[in-house]
């Protein structure tokens, strides 16, 4: 009588078995990958919302300490240059002073003149925040803390506190109001303590402020938002490229995806 004979050590998978394995993996990939991508997007949106809330709270603290005035830049509240979960700087626009951060999207859209930007020149650890890949007209590279300013305005190196005060004076000269001593001190400290300090000045807020689908302003005080997964946006949320933005609206009464507002 012959006993039971198991599979020999040298036996392999049959074509049918391989096809079954491939089919199972395909089903797992079909179900799992979209779920993973969706979960990753949800997590990133959640992180962006949390950071926008945190930044807004710091802005409120700044206002409470400076007579109700908004910071000129997120650098003054410790979030200068902060990138969203997709690696793009958060966007901030102070309506009253016409200053802010992360407004390269507005420059690209023709809403803000490139001369509004003040920051490190190309070759000094950045591209001027405009993604151009080369020095803009009138720029001069002066080393690791080089700055560019409009044609004819000259350039100098921000290497110490005294030169930070010169940079601050240049920024203040672009404002429509004087800064009190405490605001000025915070601005100078922000410049002196950051080799990557950037700011947009002289921005026409009426043209650049964000609006909802009915073209009504999202806020009455300031804009603060992430460009979202696609890294693009427009003034109006009715534009498809703005719908994935993570925004602050209703003066802080809403934080979330633009499509949900």
C-alpha positions as CSV (number, residue, x, y, z in Angstrom):
1,X,0.0,0.0,0.0
2,X,1.3,3.3,-0.9
3,X,1.3,6.0,1.8
4,X,0.3,9.6,1.4
5,X,2.9,11.5,-0.7
6,X,3.2,15.2,0.1
7,X,4.6,17.9,-2.2
8,X,8.3,17.5,-2.8
9,X,10.7,20.2,-1.7
10,X,11.4,21.0,-5.3
11,X,7.8,21.5,-6.4
12,X,6.7,25.1,-7.3
13,X,3.6,27.2,-7.8
14,X,1.4,26.3,-10.7
15,X,0.2,29.0,-13.2
16,X,-3.2,28.9,-11.6
17,X,-1.8,29.5,-8.1
18,X,0.3,32.4,-9.4
19,X,-2.8,34.0,-11.1
20,X,-4.7,33.7,-7.9
21,X,-2.0,35.4,-5.9
22,X,-1.7,38.2,-8.5
23,X,-5.5,38.6,-8.4
24,X,-5.5,38.9,-4.6
25,X,-2.7,41.4,-4.6
26,X,-4.5,43.4,-7.2
27,X,-7.6,43.5,-5.1
28,X,-5.6,44.6,-2.0
29,X,-3.9,47.3,-4.0
30,X,-7.2,48.5,-5.5
31,X,-8.7,48.8,-2.1
32,X,-5.7,49.7,0.0
33,X,-3.9,52.4,-2.0
34,X,-6.8,54.8,-2.4
35,X,-7.6,54.4,1.3
36,X,-4.0,55.1,2.2
37,X,-3.9,58.2,-0.1
38,X,-7.2,59.4,1.4
39,X,-6.0,58.9,4.9
40,X,-2.7,60.7,4.2
41,X,-4.6,63.6,2.7
42,X,-7.0,63.8,5.7
43,X,-4.1,63.7,8.1
44,X,-2.3,66.5,6.2
45,X,-5.4,68.6,6.1
46,X,-5.9,68.1,9.8
47,X,-2.4,69.2,10.5
48,X,-2.8,72.3,8.3
49,X,-6.0,73.2,10.1
50,X,-4.3,72.8,13.5
51,X,-1.3,74.9,12.5
52,X,-3.6,77.6,11.1
53,X,-5.5,77.7,14.4
54,X,-2.2,77.9,16.4
55,X,-0.8,80.7,14.2
56,X,-4.1,82.6,14.6
57,X,-3.9,82.3,18.3
58,X,-0.3,83.7,18.2
59,X,-1.5,86.6,16.0
60,X,-4.3,87.3,18.6
61,X,-1.6,87.4,21.4
62,X,0.5,89.8,19.3
63,X,-2.6,92.1,18.9
64,X,-3.3,92.0,22.6
65,X,0.3,93.1,23.3
66,X,0.5,95.8,20.6
67,X,-2.6,97.9,20.8
68,X,-4.7,95.7,18.5
69,X,-2.2,96.0,15.6
70,X,-1.6,92.9,13.5
71,X,1.9,91.6,12.9
72,X,3.5,92.7,9.6
73,X,4.8,89.2,9.0
74,X,4.5,85.7,10.6
75,X,8.1,86.0,11.6
76,X,7.0,88.4,14.4
77,X,4.9,85.6,15.9
78,X,7.4,82.8,15.5
79,X,6.0,81.2,12.4
80,X,8.0,82.9,9.7
81,X,8.8,80.6,6.8
82,X,6.7,77.8,8.3
83,X,5.7,75.3,5.6
84,X,2.4,73.6,5.3
85,X,2.2,69.7,5.2
86,X,2.8,69.9,1.4
87,X,6.0,71.8,1.8
88,X,4.7,75.3,0.8
89,X,5.0,78.4,3.1
90,X,1.7,79.5,4.7
91,X,0.2,82.6,3.2
92,X,-0.6,85.6,5.3
93,X,-1.9,89.1,4.3
94,X,-2.3,91.9,6.7
95,X,-5.1,94.0,5.1
96,X,-4.4,97.3,7.0
97,X,-0.6,97.4,6.4
98,X,-0.5,95.7,3.1
99,X,2.2,93.2,4.2
100,X,2.5,89.5,4.6
101,X,4.1,86.2,3.8
102,X,3.9,83.5,1.1
103,X,2.5,85.8,-1.5
104,X,4.4,84.3,-4.4
105,X,1.1,83.0,-5.7
106,X,-0.2,86.5,-6.0
107,X,3.0,87.7,-7.8
108,X,2.5,84.8,-10.3
109,X,-1.1,85.8,-10.8
110,X,-0.1,89.5,-11.5
111,X,-1.8,90.8,-8.3
112,X,1.3,91.8,-6.5
113,X,4.4,93.6,-8.0
114,X,7.6,91.6,-7.6
115,X,9.2,94.6,-6.0
116,X,7.0,94.1,-3.0
117,X,9.2,91.2,-1.9
118,X,12.1,91.7,0.6
119,X,14.2,88.7,1.4
120,X,17.3,86.6,0.7
121,X,18.5,86.8,-2.9
122,X,19.1,83.8,-5.1
123,X,22.4,82.2,-4.3
124,X,21.9,83.1,-0.6
125,X,19.9,80.1,0.3
126,X,16.7,80.9,-1.6
127,X,15.1,82.0,-4.9
128,X,13.5,85.1,-3.5
129,X,10.4,83.2,-2.7
130,X,9.2,83.5,-6.3
131,X,10.4,80.2,-7.7
132,X,12.1,81.9,-10.6
133,X,15.4,80.0,-10.2
134,X,17.5,83.2,-10.9
135,X,18.1,86.6,-9.6
136,X,15.4,89.1,-10.3
137,X,16.3,92.4,-12.1
138,X,18.2,94.7,-9.8
139,X,19.2,91.9,-7.3
140,X,22.7,91.6,-5.8
141,X,24.0,88.6,-4.0
142,X,26.2,89.5,-1.0
143,X,26.6,86.2,0.8
144,X,24.6,84.0,3.1
145,X,22.4,86.8,4.3
146,X,22.2,88.8,1.1
147,X,19.0,90.7,0.4
148,X,17.5,92.0,-2.8
149,X,15.7,95.3,-3.1
150,X,14.1,97.2,-6.1
151,X,16.4,98.4,-8.9
152,X,18.2,101.5,-7.8
153,X,17.5,101.0,-4.1
154,X,20.9,99.5,-3.4
155,X,21.6,96.4,-1.3
156,X,23.5,95.6,1.8
157,X,24.2,92.6,4.1
158,X,22.0,91.8,7.1
159,X,24.7,90.3,9.2
160,X,24.0,91.9,12.6
161,X,21.6,93.8,14.7
162,X,22.5,97.2,13.3
163,X,21.9,96.1,9.7
164,X,18.7,94.5,10.9
165,X,17.6,97.9,12.0
166,X,18.4,99.3,8.6
167,X,16.3,96.5,7.0
168,X,13.5,97.3,9.4
169,X,13.7,101.0,8.5
170,X,13.4,100.1,4.9
171,X,10.3,98.1,5.6
172,X,8.7,100.7,7.8
173,X,9.3,103.3,5.1
174,X,6.9,101.2,2.9
175,X,4.1,101.3,5.4
176,X,1.2,103.7,5.6
177,X,1.5,104.1,9.4
178,X,4.4,104.4,11.9
179,X,5.2,101.5,14.2
180,X,5.3,102.0,17.9
181,X,8.5,101.2,19.7
182,X,7.4,97.7,20.8
183,X,6.3,96.7,17.2
184,X,9.6,98.1,15.8
185,X,11.6,96.1,18.4
186,X,9.8,92.9,17.5
187,X,10.4,93.5,13.8
188,X,14.1,94.2,14.3
189,X,14.5,91.1,16.5
190,X,12.7,89.0,13.9
191,X,15.1,90.1,11.1
192,X,18.2,89.8,13.3
193,X,17.3,86.3,14.5
194,X,16.4,84.8,11.1
195,X,18.8,84.4,8.2
196,X,15.8,83.6,6.0
197,X,13.6,86.6,6.9
198,X,11.1,87.4,4.1
199,X,8.3,89.9,3.8
200,X,6.0,91.4,1.2
201,X,5.3,95.1,1.6
202,X,3.2,97.6,-0.3
203,X,0.6,94.9,-1.2
204,X,-2.7,96.3,-2.5
205,X,-5.0,94.3,-0.1
206,X,-8.2,95.2,-2.1
207,X,-6.9,93.3,-5.1
208,X,-5.3,90.4,-3.2
209,X,-7.6,89.6,-0.3
210,X,-9.4,86.2,-0.6
211,X,-13.0,86.0,-1.5
212,X,-15.7,83.4,-1.4
213,X,-17.8,82.1,-4.3
214,X,-20.0,85.2,-4.1
215,X,-16.9,87.4,-4.2
216,X,-17.4,88.5,-0.6
217,X,-14.2,88.8,1.6
218,X,-13.4,85.7,3.6
219,X,-12.2,87.9,6.5
220,X,-12.2,91.5,7.4
221,X,-8.9,91.5,9.3
222,X,-6.4,89.3,7.6
223,X,-6.0,86.3,5.3
224,X,-4.2,83.1,6.5
225,X,-4.2,79.9,4.5
226,X,-2.4,77.0,3.0
227,X,-2.3,76.5,-0.8
228,X,-3.3,72.9,-0.3
229,X,-2.1,69.7,-2.1
230,X,-1.8,71.4,-5.5
231,X,0.2,74.4,-4.3
232,X,-1.9,76.8,-6.3
233,X,-4.8,79.2,-5.6
234,X,-6.7,82.2,-6.8
235,X,-8.4,85.2,-5.2
236,X,-11.9,83.7,-5.4
237,X,-12.8,80.3,-4.0
238,X,-15.1,79.8,-7.0
239,X,-11.9,78.9,-9.0
240,X,-11.3,75.2,-9.0
241,X,-7.6,75.5,-8.1
242,X,-8.6,77.2,-4.8
243,X,-11.0,74.6,-3.6
244,X,-8.3,72.4,-2.0
245,X,-6.9,75.3,0.0
246,X,-7.0,75.0,3.8
247,X,-8.3,78.4,4.9
248,X,-9.2,80.6,7.8
249,X,-12.5,82.4,7.2
250,X,-15.2,84.4,9.1
251,X,-12.4,86.1,11.1
252,X,-11.4,82.8,12.6
253,X,-14.9,81.3,12.8
254,X,-14.0,78.7,10.2
255,X,-10.9,76.6,9.6
256,X,-11.0,73.9,7.0
257,X,-11.0,73.0,3.3
258,X,-12.2,75.8,1.0
259,X,-14.6,73.4,-0.8
260,X,-16.4,73.0,2.5
261,X,-16.9,76.7,3.2
